[in-house]
Amino acid sequence: MLDLTFDTPKPKRITGAKHDWELVIGMEIHAQVASNAKLFSGASTLFGSEPNSNVSFVDAAMPGMLPVINDFCVEQAVRTGLGLKAQINLFSAFDRKNYFYPDLPQGYQISQLYHPIVGEGEVLVEMGQGLARLVRIERIHLEQDAGKSIHDMDPNMSFVDLNRTGVALMEIVSRPDLRGPEEAAAYVGKLRQILRYLGTCDGNMQNGNLRADVNVSVCLPGAYERYQETQDFGHLGTRCEIKNMNSMRFIQAAIDYEARRQIAILEDGGKIDQETRLYDADKGETRSMRSKEEAHDYRYFPCPDLLPLEIEQAWVDDIAASMPELPDAKKARFMADFGLTDYDANVLTADLDSARFFEEIAEGRDGKLAANWVINELFGRLKKEGHDITESPVSATQLGGIVDLIAKGDISGKIAKDLFEIVYTTGGDPAKIVEERGMKQVTDTGAIEAAVDQVIADNPAQVEKAKQNPKLAGWFTGQVLKATGGKANPKVVTDLVTQKLGL
């Protein structure tokens, strides 16, 4: 674990209001389980298939069709719970949540209300060096997704695609521990990172594989502290839920707008109605969708088609034994083993592919030098071209070869950048390229000394200036490097210039 002392960030205060107000935010993250088959059928979960092509008789709710639990989805939920340091419930059960949508063929959703598979856990969200928010997880339950209604293909009709129907979701419910838009976005980012490290959800927000329902309320200063003492939600104000957010930028914008909307109503003497709202990204505002339902509105009751889940502790222990190294542990190890700064370790562990790429280069080499080339040169170039590490034209072996050449003194930093450009655009073995193109750094003191003598002899006026102002000696170093095509060892050049000028 990270050996750091974290200070809790101050709660977000809303400016421009008559009174001081504080934000309170809770989130329900719907994470699609990384599984090739759905929760209760063997139908494919492949994204982008032809509409209604991944639909079994169970998904379509044909008469007499019964659900059969996908045990791999259960395993993925348990793995997620372990990754969030949560209680794994050895007994859990499924319930029917009754409501009507055209894209919900059964007329109900199979979910878990009374006995979720995962209990309380936590997520540590860093908000800058030395600052973090500990977000408590209330529960994680498994449920099936609904289909998709399409309204923009015909002016007079709507269409229904049932491909998503029955896809397994993990609903990860947090306590109202988040206190600002930036914290909410950072929480989603951290949770997404953990899920991807675990391999339980790919975190693809664009495809809807990770979506957030955001509960927002405002309260006067001190109310949150009273809630913590009493666990009475009444202190936090009436919440409104913003549904189906799939962009961290929009999450922040929606929270900010919704908070200001609620404050304006309260300061005008009105009251907040508990409701479900949608965020209109084009207008930058939330709008009412429907009044907020409570559990009794859905008429929950135990699903008669599924027996309760009873899992053995030994099975949970086997899953725990196969857990991968998670982001916080990997970051701490990178800082300890490779001497990285907090910032560099954060960048390199942001996703698993980047961490693996860096570690392959850094193993047995100068970790700081490797980090510098991965972050500044490779990541910088990839970002400029709109690529990620999985699309890198430079392999870890190739970049490691460049780092080796620098460490051995065969090439200078300037030559290394020229070499990186060649490898990035045309590929090849860095060592062979240096040899074949004559790019090797000149370390022969005699040859360098001759170049230094020539530059000094050609610039007597500059010599006098340098003797009066030693800072100007760097001009001579630059001229020698230029004369040698950048191949001379810069340190050797600097030492000789200083010696020759008597500085």
C-alpha positions as CSV (number, residue, x, y, z in Angstrom):
1,M,0.0,0.0,0.0
2,L,1.0,3.6,-0.4
3,D,2.9,4.9,2.6
4,L,1.2,8.3,2.6
5,T,-0.8,10.4,5.0
6,F,-3.9,11.6,3.3
7,D,-5.8,14.8,4.2
8,T,-9.5,15.0,3.3
9,P,-10.2,17.6,0.7
10,K,-12.5,20.5,1.7
11,P,-16.1,20.2,0.5
12,K,-17.1,22.1,-2.6
13,R,-18.7,25.5,-1.8
14,I,-21.1,27.0,-4.4
15,T,-20.2,30.5,-5.2
16,G,-22.6,33.2,-6.3
17,A,-25.4,32.1,-3.9
18,K,-26.8,34.1,-1.0
19,H,-25.7,31.5,1.5
20,D,-22.9,29.0,1.8
21,W,-24.0,25.6,0.5
22,E,-22.2,22.3,0.3
23,L,-22.7,19.5,-2.2
24,V,-23.4,15.9,-1.3
25,I,-23.1,13.3,-4.0
26,G,-23.7,9.5,-4.1
27,M,-23.3,7.4,-7.2
28,E,-24.6,4.2,-8.6
29,I,-22.2,2.8,-11.2
30,H,-23.5,0.2,-13.7
31,A,-20.6,-1.8,-14.9
32,Q,-21.1,-4.4,-17.6
33,V,-19.5,-7.7,-16.5
34,A,-16.7,-8.8,-18.8
35,S,-18.3,-12.0,-20.0
36,N,-18.9,-13.6,-23.4
37,A,-22.4,-14.7,-22.4
38,K,-25.3,-13.0,-20.7
39,L,-26.3,-13.4,-17.0
40,F,-29.1,-15.9,-17.5
41,S,-28.6,-17.2,-21.1
42,G,-25.8,-18.3,-23.4
43,A,-26.4,-15.4,-25.9
44,S,-23.4,-13.4,-27.0
45,T,-22.6,-10.0,-25.5
46,L,-20.6,-8.9,-28.5
47,F,-21.0,-5.1,-29.0
48,G,-21.9,-3.8,-32.5
49,S,-23.7,-6.9,-33.8
50,E,-26.7,-6.5,-36.0
51,P,-29.8,-5.4,-34.1
52,N,-31.6,-8.3,-32.4
53,S,-29.0,-10.9,-33.4
54,N,-27.8,-11.7,-29.9
55,V,-31.1,-12.6,-28.4
56,S,-32.0,-16.0,-26.9
57,F,-35.5,-17.2,-26.1
58,V,-34.8,-16.4,-22.5
59,D,-33.8,-12.8,-23.3
60,A,-36.9,-12.4,-25.5
61,A,-39.1,-13.7,-22.5
62,M,-40.7,-16.4,-24.6
63,P,-43.3,-18.4,-22.6
64,G,-41.8,-21.2,-20.6
65,M,-38.2,-20.1,-20.9
66,L,-36.4,-20.1,-17.6
67,P,-33.2,-18.3,-16.6
68,V,-30.0,-20.2,-15.7
69,I,-27.3,-18.4,-13.8
70,N,-23.9,-17.8,-15.5
71,D,-21.4,-18.8,-12.8
72,F,-18.6,-16.8,-14.5
73,C,-20.6,-13.6,-13.9
74,V,-20.9,-14.5,-10.3
75,E,-17.2,-15.1,-10.1
76,Q,-16.5,-11.6,-11.7
77,A,-18.8,-10.0,-9.1
78,V,-16.9,-11.7,-6.3
79,R,-13.6,-10.6,-7.8
80,T,-14.8,-7.1,-8.0
81,G,-15.9,-7.1,-4.4
82,L,-12.5,-8.4,-3.3
83,G,-10.8,-5.7,-5.3
84,L,-12.9,-3.1,-3.5
85,K,-12.0,-4.6,-0.1
86,A,-15.7,-5.5,0.3
87,Q,-17.6,-8.2,2.3
88,I,-18.5,-11.2,0.1
89,N,-21.9,-12.5,1.0
90,L,-21.9,-16.3,0.9
91,F,-25.7,-16.2,0.7
92,S,-27.4,-13.9,-1.9
93,A,-30.7,-14.0,-3.8
94,F,-32.4,-12.6,-6.9
95,D,-35.5,-10.5,-6.9
96,R,-37.9,-9.3,-9.5
97,K,-38.1,-5.5,-10.0
98,N,-41.3,-4.8,-11.8
99,Y,-41.6,-2.0,-14.3
100,F,-42.6,-1.5,-18.0
101,Y,-40.4,-0.4,-20.8
102,P,-40.8,-1.4,-24.5
103,D,-37.2,-2.7,-24.4
104,L,-37.8,-4.9,-21.3
105,P,-39.6,-8.0,-22.7
106,Q,-40.3,-9.6,-19.4
107,G,-41.9,-6.6,-17.9
108,Y,-39.5,-6.9,-14.9
109,Q,-35.8,-6.9,-14.3
110,I,-34.1,-9.7,-12.4
111,S,-31.9,-7.9,-9.8
112,Q,-30.8,-8.2,-6.1
113,L,-32.4,-5.9,-3.5
114,Y,-32.6,-7.7,-0.2
115,H,-29.6,-10.0,-0.4
116,P,-26.8,-8.6,-2.7
117,I,-23.8,-10.7,-3.5
118,V,-21.3,-8.1,-2.2
119,G,-21.6,-5.9,0.9
120,E,-19.7,-2.9,2.2
121,G,-16.3,-1.9,0.7
122,E,-14.3,1.2,-0.1
123,V,-12.4,3.1,-2.8
124,L,-9.5,5.5,-2.1
125,V,-9.7,8.4,-4.5
126,E,-6.6,10.6,-4.8
127,M,-7.4,14.3,-5.4
128,G,-3.8,15.5,-5.7
129,Q,-0.6,14.9,-3.8
130,G,-1.5,14.3,-0.2
131,L,-5.2,14.7,-0.7
132,A,-7.7,11.8,-1.0
133,R,-11.3,11.0,-0.4
134,L,-12.3,7.6,1.1
135,V,-15.5,6.6,-0.6
136,R,-17.5,3.9,1.1
137,I,-19.2,1.3,-1.0
138,E,-22.6,0.3,0.3
139,R,-23.2,-2.8,-1.9
140,I,-22.7,-4.4,-5.2
141,H,-25.5,-6.4,-6.8
142,L,-25.9,-8.4,-10.0
143,E,-28.7,-7.6,-12.4
144,Q,-29.6,-7.9,-16.0
145,D,-29.6,-5.0,-18.4
146,A,-32.5,-3.8,-20.5
147,G,-32.5,-3.4,-24.3
148,K,-32.3,-0.2,-26.2
149,S,-35.1,2.0,-27.7
150,I,-34.1,3.9,-30.8
151,H,-36.1,7.1,-31.6
152,D,-34.0,8.8,-34.4
153,M,-34.4,6.4,-37.3
154,D,-38.0,7.3,-38.3
155,P,-40.1,10.4,-37.6
156,N,-43.2,8.3,-36.7
157,M,-41.8,5.1,-35.1
158,S,-39.5,3.9,-32.5
159,F,-37.4,0.8,-32.8
160,V,-36.2,-1.7,-30.2
161,D,-32.8,-3.6,-30.2
162,L,-32.7,-6.4,-27.6
163,N,-29.0,-7.2,-28.0
164,R,-28.2,-5.8,-24.6
165,T,-31.2,-7.4,-22.9
166,G,-30.0,-9.8,-20.3
167,V,-26.4,-8.6,-20.3
168,A,-24.9,-8.9,-16.8
169,L,-24.4,-5.7,-14.9
170,M,-22.8,-5.0,-11.5
171,E,-24.4,-2.1,-9.8
172,I,-21.9,-0.5,-7.5
173,V,-23.6,1.7,-5.0
174,S,-21.6,4.3,-3.0
175,R,-22.5,6.1,0.2
176,P,-23.0,9.9,-0.1
177,D,-19.3,10.6,0.5
178,L,-18.4,12.7,-2.5
179,R,-18.5,16.4,-2.0
180,G,-17.8,18.0,-5.4
181,P,-17.9,17.5,-9.2
182,E,-14.2,16.9,-9.5
183,E,-14.3,14.2,-6.8
184,A,-17.2,12.5,-8.5
185,A,-15.3,12.3,-11.8
186,A,-12.2,11.2,-10.0
187,Y,-14.2,8.4,-8.2
188,V,-15.6,7.1,-11.5
189,G,-12.1,7.2,-13.0
190,K,-10.5,5.3,-10.1
191,L,-13.3,2.7,-10.0
192,R,-13.0,2.3,-13.8
193,Q,-9.2,1.8,-13.3
194,I,-9.7,-0.9,-10.7
195,L,-12.3,-2.8,-12.7
196,R,-10.0,-2.8,-15.7
197,Y,-7.0,-4.1,-13.7
198,L,-9.3,-6.8,-12.3
199,G,-10.6,-7.7,-15.8
200,T,-14.2,-7.7,-14.6
201,C,-15.3,-4.8,-16.8
202,D,-13.6,-3.1,-19.8
203,G,-14.8,0.3,-18.6
204,N,-15.8,1.4,-22.1
205,M,-18.0,4.4,-21.4
206,Q,-18.6,5.2,-25.1
207,N,-20.2,1.8,-25.6
208,G,-22.3,2.2,-22.4
209,N,-20.3,-0.6,-20.6
210,L,-19.8,1.8,-17.7
211,R,-22.6,4.2,-16.8
212,A,-23.3,6.3,-13.8
213,D,-26.5,7.5,-12.0
214,V,-25.5,10.5,-9.9
215,N,-27.5,11.5,-6.8
216,V,-27.1,15.2,-6.0
217,S,-28.3,17.2,-3.1
218,V,-27.2,20.4,-1.3
219,C,-27.1,21.3,2.4
220,L,-25.9,24.0,4.6
221,P,-22.5,23.8,6.2
222,G,-22.5,21.4,9.2
223,A,-25.4,19.3,7.9
224,Y,-23.1,16.6,6.5
225,E,-21.3,16.3,9.9
226,R,-24.7,15.8,11.6
227,Y,-25.5,13.1,9.0
228,Q,-22.2,11.3,9.9
229,E,-23.1,11.4,13.5
230,T,-26.7,10.2,13.2
231,Q,-26.8,8.5,9.7
232,D,-30.0,10.4,9.2
233,F,-30.2,11.2,5.5
234,G,-32.7,14.0,6.2
235,H,-29.7,16.3,7.1
236,L,-28.4,16.1,3.5
237,G,-31.4,17.6,1.7
238,T,-33.6,16.1,-1.0
239,R,-31.7,14.4,-3.7
240,C,-32.3,14.3,-7.4
241,E,-30.9,11.5,-9.5
242,I,-29.2,12.2,-12.9
243,K,-29.5,9.0,-15.0
244,N,-27.2,7.3,-17.5
245,M,-24.1,9.5,-17.5
246,N,-21.3,8.1,-19.6
247,S,-18.7,10.9,-19.7
248,M,-16.6,12.2,-16.8
249,R,-16.7,15.7,-18.3
250,F,-20.5,15.6,-18.5
251,I,-20.8,14.2,-15.0
252,Q,-19.0,17.3,-13.6
253,A,-21.0,19.7,-15.7
254,A,-24.3,18.0,-14.8
255,I,-23.5,18.1,-11.0
256,D,-22.5,21.7,-11.2
257,Y,-25.7,22.7,-13.0
258,E,-28.0,20.6,-10.8
259,A,-26.5,22.0,-7.6
260,R,-27.0,25.6,-8.8
261,R,-30.6,24.7,-9.9
262,Q,-31.4,23.3,-6.4
263,I,-29.8,26.2,-4.6
264,A,-31.8,28.7,-6.7
265,I,-35.0,27.0,-5.8
266,L,-34.2,26.8,-2.1
267,E,-33.1,30.4,-1.8
268,D,-36.3,31.5,-3.6
269,G,-38.3,29.8,-0.8
270,G,-39.2,26.6,-2.8
271,K,-38.6,23.0,-2.1
272,I,-36.8,20.3,-4.0
273,D,-38.9,17.5,-5.5
274,Q,-37.2,14.1,-5.4
275,E,-37.1,13.1,-9.0
276,T,-35.0,11.4,-11.8
277,R,-33.5,13.8,-14.3
278,L,-31.5,13.6,-17.5
279,Y,-28.6,15.7,-18.6
280,D,-28.9,17.6,-21.9
281,A,-25.3,18.0,-23.1
282,D,-26.2,20.3,-25.9
283,K,-28.0,22.8,-23.5
284,G,-25.7,22.1,-20.6
285,E,-28.7,21.5,-18.2
286,T,-30.6,18.8,-16.5
287,R,-34.3,18.3,-17.1
288,S,-37.0,16.3,-15.4
289,M,-37.6,12.7,-16.5
290,R,-40.0,11.3,-13.9
291,S,-40.7,11.4,-10.2
292,K,-38.2,9.4,-8.2
293,E,-39.5,5.9,-7.5
294,E,-39.0,4.1,-4.2
295,A,-38.4,0.4,-3.7
296,H,-42.1,-0.3,-3.0
297,D,-43.0,1.3,-6.4
298,Y,-41.3,-1.6,-8.1
299,R,-43.1,-4.3,-6.1
300,Y,-39.9,-6.3,-5.5
301,F,-40.4,-9.9,-4.6
302,P,-38.0,-13.0,-4.7
303,C,-37.6,-14.3,-8.2
304,P,-39.4,-17.7,-8.2
305,D,-37.3,-19.0,-11.2
306,L,-34.0,-18.8,-9.4
307,L,-32.7,-20.5,-6.2
308,P,-30.7,-18.4,-3.8
309,L,-26.9,-18.4,-4.4
310,E,-24.9,-20.2,-1.8
311,I,-21.2,-20.0,-2.4
312,E,-18.4,-21.6,-0.4
313,Q,-15.7,-19.7,1.3
314,A,-13.1,-21.9,-0.2
315,W,-14.2,-20.8,-3.7
316,V,-13.9,-17.2,-2.6
317,D,-10.4,-17.9,-1.2
318,D,-9.4,-19.4,-4.6
319,I,-10.5,-16.2,-6.4
320,A,-8.7,-14.1,-3.8
321,A,-5.5,-16.1,-4.4
322,S,-5.6,-15.3,-8.1
323,M,-6.1,-11.6,-7.7
324,P,-3.8,-9.3,-9.7
325,E,-1.8,-6.5,-8.3
326,L,-4.1,-3.5,-8.1
327,P,-3.3,0.2,-9.0
328,D,-2.4,1.5,-5.6
329,A,-0.1,-1.4,-4.8
330,K,1.5,-1.2,-8.3
331,K,2.0,2.5,-7.9
332,A,3.7,2.1,-4.4
333,R,5.9,-0.7,-5.9
334,F,7.0,1.5,-8.8
335,M,7.9,4.3,-6.5
336,A,9.9,2.0,-4.2
337,D,11.6,-0.2,-6.9
338,F,12.3,2.4,-9.6
339,G,12.6,5.6,-7.6
340,L,9.7,7.3,-9.4
341,T,7.9,10.4,-8.3
342,D,4.3,10.3,-7.2
343,Y,3.3,12.0,-10.5
344,D,5.3,9.7,-12.8
345,A,4.0,6.6,-10.9
346,N,0.4,7.8,-11.3
347,V,0.8,8.3,-15.1
348,L,2.5,4.9,-15.6
349,T,-0.2,3.0,-13.6
350,A,-3.2,4.8,-15.0
351,D,-4.0,1.8,-17.1
352,L,-2.7,-1.8,-17.0
353,D,-1.2,-1.8,-20.6
354,S,0.9,1.3,-19.8
355,A,2.1,-0.2,-16.6
356,R,3.1,-3.5,-18.2
357,F,4.9,-1.6,-21.1
358,F,6.9,0.5,-18.6
359,E,7.8,-2.4,-16.4
360,E,9.2,-4.4,-19.3
361,I,11.5,-1.5,-20.1
362,A,12.4,-0.6,-16.6
363,E,13.3,-4.1,-15.4
364,G,17.1,-4.2,-14.9
365,R,17.5,-0.6,-16.2
366,D,17.5,2.9,-14.7
367,G,13.8,3.3,-13.8
368,K,13.8,7.1,-13.9
369,L,15.5,7.2,-17.3
370,A,13.0,4.6,-18.6
371,A,10.0,6.6,-17.1
372,N,11.3,9.8,-18.7
373,W,11.3,8.1,-22.2
374,V,8.0,6.4,-21.8
375,I,6.1,9.4,-20.5
376,N,7.7,12.4,-22.3
377,E,8.7,10.9,-25.6
378,L,6.4,7.9,-26.3
379,F,3.3,9.0,-24.5
380,G,3.7,12.5,-25.7
381,R,3.9,11.4,-29.3
382,L,1.1,8.9,-29.0
383,K,-1.2,11.5,-27.5
384,K,-0.4,14.0,-30.2
385,E,-1.4,11.5,-32.8
386,G,-4.5,10.3,-30.9
387,H,-3.2,6.8,-30.1
388,D,-2.9,4.7,-26.9
389,I,-0.1,2.4,-25.8
390,T,-1.7,-0.6,-27.5
391,E,-1.2,1.1,-30.9
392,S,2.4,2.1,-30.3
393,P,4.7,1.6,-33.3
394,V,7.6,1.4,-30.9
395,S,7.8,-1.9,-28.8
396,A,9.0,-2.1,-25.3
397,T,12.1,-4.0,-26.6
398,Q,12.9,-1.2,-29.0
399,L,12.5,1.6,-26.5
400,G,14.5,-0.4,-24.0
401,G,17.2,-0.7,-26.6
402,I,17.3,3.1,-26.9
403,V,17.6,3.5,-23.1
404,D,20.5,0.9,-23.1
405,L,22.4,2.9,-25.7
406,I,22.0,6.1,-23.6
407,A,23.0,4.4,-20.4
408,K,26.2,2.9,-22.1
409,G,27.1,6.4,-23.4
410,D,26.9,5.2,-27.0
411,I,24.4,8.0,-27.9
412,S,23.6,11.4,-26.4
413,G,20.2,12.6,-25.5
414,K,20.0,14.6,-28.8
415,I,21.0,11.5,-30.8
416,A,18.5,9.4,-28.9
417,K,15.7,11.7,-30.0
418,D,16.8,11.4,-33.6
419,L,17.0,7.6,-33.2
420,F,13.5,7.5,-31.5
421,E,12.1,9.3,-34.5
422,I,13.6,6.7,-36.9
423,V,12.4,3.8,-34.9
424,Y,8.9,5.3,-34.5
425,T,8.4,5.9,-38.2
426,T,10.3,3.0,-39.8
427,G,11.0,0.5,-37.1
428,G,14.2,-1.5,-36.7
429,D,16.7,-2.5,-34.1
430,P,18.1,0.7,-32.4
431,A,21.6,-0.7,-32.0
432,K,21.8,-1.7,-35.7
433,I,20.5,1.7,-36.8
434,V,23.1,3.5,-34.7
435,E,25.9,1.3,-36.2
436,E,24.7,1.5,-39.8
437,R,24.1,5.2,-39.8
438,G,27.2,6.2,-37.9
439,M,25.2,7.8,-35.1
440,K,27.4,6.6,-32.3
441,Q,28.5,9.3,-29.9
442,V,32.1,10.4,-30.1
443,T,33.9,9.7,-26.9
444,D,37.5,10.0,-28.2
445,T,38.9,12.8,-26.1
446,G,41.5,13.6,-28.8
447,A,39.0,14.2,-31.5
448,I,36.8,16.2,-29.3
449,E,39.7,18.3,-28.0
450,A,40.7,19.1,-31.6
451,A,37.2,20.4,-32.3
452,V,37.2,22.5,-29.1
453,D,40.6,24.0,-30.0
454,Q,39.3,24.9,-33.5
455,V,36.2,26.6,-32.2
456,I,38.2,28.6,-29.6
457,A,40.7,29.6,-32.3
458,D,38.0,30.8,-34.7
459,N,36.2,33.0,-32.1
460,P,38.8,35.1,-30.1
461,A,36.2,37.8,-29.4
462,Q,33.8,35.3,-27.8
463,V,36.7,33.9,-25.8
464,E,37.3,37.3,-24.1
465,K,33.6,37.7,-23.3
466,A,33.5,34.2,-21.8
467,K,36.4,34.9,-19.6
468,Q,34.6,38.0,-18.3
469,N,31.3,36.1,-18.0
470,P,31.8,32.3,-17.5
471,K,28.1,31.7,-18.2
472,L,28.9,32.3,-21.9
473,A,31.0,29.2,-22.0
474,G,27.9,27.2,-23.0
475,W,28.1,28.9,-26.4
476,F,31.3,27.1,-27.1
477,T,29.8,23.7,-26.1
478,G,27.0,24.3,-28.5
479,Q,29.4,25.2,-31.3
480,V,31.5,22.1,-30.7
481,L,28.4,19.8,-30.7
482,K,27.2,21.5,-33.9
483,A,30.6,21.0,-35.5
484,T,30.6,17.3,-34.6
485,G,27.1,16.7,-35.8
486,G,25.8,16.3,-32.2
487,K,27.9,13.2,-31.8
488,A,30.4,14.5,-29.2
489,N,29.8,13.6,-25.6
490,P,28.3,16.8,-24.1
491,K,29.9,16.3,-20.7
492,V,33.4,15.8,-22.2
493,V,32.9,18.9,-24.4
494,T,31.9,21.0,-21.4
495,D,34.8,19.8,-19.3
496,L,37.3,20.6,-22.1
497,V,35.8,24.0,-22.9
498,T,36.0,25.0,-19.2
499,Q,39.6,23.8,-19.0
500,K,40.8,25.4,-22.3
501,L,39.2,28.8,-21.3
502,G,40.7,28.6,-17.9
503,L,37.4,29.1,-16.2
